[in-house]
Amino acid sequence: MGFGGIGIWQLLIVLAIILLIFGTKRLRNLGGDLGGAIKGFKKAMSDEEKKEEQAKLAETKQQGDVIDATAEKKKDQA
């Protein structure tokens, strides 16, 4: 038994019918388009991660700047 009660022979028959209907050229193009979409998605995800890392570095750099100041009380206000 294969997926959900479908045997290997049924899967092979369905695959053969799909090949007859669409042809190998169209399936090859579909596979190439799908691969390109996945590649683009992975690239977009890695670019987004790089942007987040740069934003975090910029934020920590801003937080690292310290300005020394002292607060003095006014003697007139009491």
DRENDREN-364591 format. One record per residue (C-alpha): residue number from 1; residue in one letter; x negated, y, z negated. Coordinates in nm, 4 decimals. Each point is the difference from the previous one (the first is absolute). Layout:
// residues N
REC|num|residu|x|y|z
REC|NUM|a|X|Y|Z
...
END
This chain:
// residues 78
REC|num|residu|x|y|z
REC|1|m|0.0000|0.0000|0.0000
REC|2|g|-0.1228|0.3474|0.0861
REC|3|f|0.1459|0.3350|-0.0831
REC|4|g|0.3461|-0.0179|-0.1561
REC|5|g|0.0760|-0.3470|0.1317
REC|6|i|-0.1294|0.0684|0.3530
REC|7|g|-0.2486|-0.2592|0.1197
REC|8|i|-0.3119|0.0537|0.2088
REC|9|w|0.1709|-0.1323|0.3144
REC|10|q|0.2821|0.2526|-0.0293
REC|11|l|-0.2535|0.2806|-0.0401
REC|12|l|-0.1892|-0.1172|0.3092
REC|13|i|0.3212|-0.0106|0.2046
REC|14|v|0.0929|0.3538|-0.1101
REC|15|l|-0.3511|0.1195|0.0891
REC|16|a|0.0246|-0.1611|0.3448
REC|17|i|0.3364|0.1687|0.0637
REC|18|i|-0.1421|0.3379|-0.1051
REC|19|l|-0.2940|-0.0494|0.2370
REC|20|l|0.2374|-0.0826|0.2855
REC|21|i|0.2215|0.3022|-0.0658
REC|22|f|-0.2645|0.2670|-0.0565
REC|23|g|-0.3036|-0.1411|0.1766
REC|24|t|-0.3583|-0.0025|-0.1207
REC|25|k|-0.0862|0.3469|0.1315
REC|26|r|0.2782|0.1714|-0.1930
REC|27|l|-0.0847|-0.1948|-0.3169
REC|28|r|-0.3678|0.0925|0.0398
REC|29|n|0.0960|0.3674|0.0301
REC|30|l|0.2248|-0.0302|-0.3034
REC|31|g|-0.2848|-0.1562|-0.1985
REC|32|g|-0.2370|0.2780|0.1055
REC|33|d|0.2520|0.2657|-0.0990
REC|34|l|0.0566|-0.1654|-0.3352
REC|35|g|-0.3756|-0.0242|-0.0616
REC|36|g|-0.0453|0.3672|0.0894
REC|37|a|0.2793|0.0990|-0.2372
REC|38|i|-0.1552|-0.1972|-0.2852
REC|39|k|-0.3423|0.1513|0.0717
REC|40|g|0.1495|0.3511|-0.0008
REC|41|f|0.1811|-0.0692|-0.3271
REC|42|k|-0.3193|-0.1214|-0.1686
REC|43|k|-0.1895|0.3060|0.1253
REC|44|a|0.2690|0.2330|-0.1321
REC|45|m|-0.0081|-0.1722|-0.3389
REC|46|s|-0.3797|0.0279|-0.0271
REC|47|d|0.0136|0.3668|0.1060
REC|48|e|0.2617|0.0681|-0.2680
REC|49|e|-0.2159|-0.1696|-0.2649
REC|50|k|-0.2981|0.2141|0.1018
REC|51|k|0.2112|0.3168|-0.0300
REC|52|e|0.1161|-0.1038|-0.3468
REC|53|e|-0.3586|-0.0667|-0.1108
REC|54|q|-0.1129|0.3397|0.1305
REC|55|a|0.2891|0.1704|-0.1804
REC|56|k|-0.0918|-0.1739|-0.3258
REC|57|l|-0.3653|0.1013|0.0381
REC|58|a|0.0983|0.3613|0.0655
REC|59|e|0.2311|-0.0034|-0.3020
REC|60|t|-0.2674|-0.1374|-0.2337
REC|61|k|-0.2477|0.2532|0.1351
REC|62|q|0.2407|0.2835|-0.0804
REC|63|q|0.0591|-0.1382|-0.3475
REC|64|g|-0.3742|-0.0175|-0.0581
REC|65|d|-0.0531|0.3778|0.0213
REC|66|v|-0.0079|0.1371|-0.3556
REC|67|i|0.0177|0.3643|-0.0936
REC|68|d|-0.1230|0.0887|-0.3478
REC|69|a|0.2018|0.2651|-0.1754
REC|70|t|0.0613|0.0940|-0.3568
REC|71|a|0.3216|0.1309|-0.1407
REC|72|e|-0.0198|0.2896|-0.2365
REC|73|k|0.2728|0.1128|-0.2336
REC|74|k|0.1019|0.3597|0.0054
REC|75|k|-0.0271|0.1507|-0.3434
REC|76|d|0.2681|0.2581|0.0755
REC|77|q|0.2750|-0.2598|0.0217
REC|78|a|0.0856|-0.1325|-0.3403
END
